[in-house]
């Protein structure tokens, strides 16, 4: 039977769940109740499903061809890290931060100097990358105005720092790495965006700006993520820095009061 501390009765004797309104405001698991000496079957099964979805997201492979098709006719370049497979990628984060030597040579042989370079990386959730990365790029590019945008680079077995080697090889002033974030038990397909000015091997995380929780399950919308990215890109190029030096002042204003970009 359900825990009577979590329920109260109406005058007609029917039960009222006092946690119902709180659950509407958060995806956190609150007030799950009790059946005997454990949780009710429904919450147990929901937890197991969420755990399975998170594990699947970590191990899934990115469909590079599908993303290429979605980005057409924009020029797309596919590269990989030094991690030979998913198992090595998960065990050796350092390999995911280093560009495959052959791909690095190919990029340097055909540089594409630009203001902004988008890198689509599988990260720890290829599901997130496949679901959201192209839509974020489509929403962001029109807001960049006269800034030049290079070819989109799709990177597999990739960590965030792989964008530094890619940007340096192509001669980009700024990289925007769209990467699948570590899956949680609430959302398994959350996308992150990392902005780095003057990318080069050895950049620290403190030298990047991050926008996280981009997804369609109550997370940051594509439109708002695009506004943030466009503002940060312009501010970074003007300031000559990203990371702790660049504060995101644009997001402090309500959406209705934000100035136009461009």
Secondary structure, DSSP 8 states (H G I E B T S, - for coil): ---GGGEEE-TTS-EEETTHHHHHH--S------BTTB--HHHHHHHHHHHHHHHHHHH----HHHHHHHHTTS-EEEEEBS--SHHHHHH-HHHHTSB-HHHHHHHHHT---EEEEEEEE-TT-HHHHHHHHHHHHHHHHGGGTT--B--EEEEES--TTHHHHHHHHHTEEEEEEEEE----SS-S--EEEEEEES--TT--GGGEEEEEEESSSSSB-HHHHHHHHHHHHHHHHHHT--GGG----GGGS-GGG-----
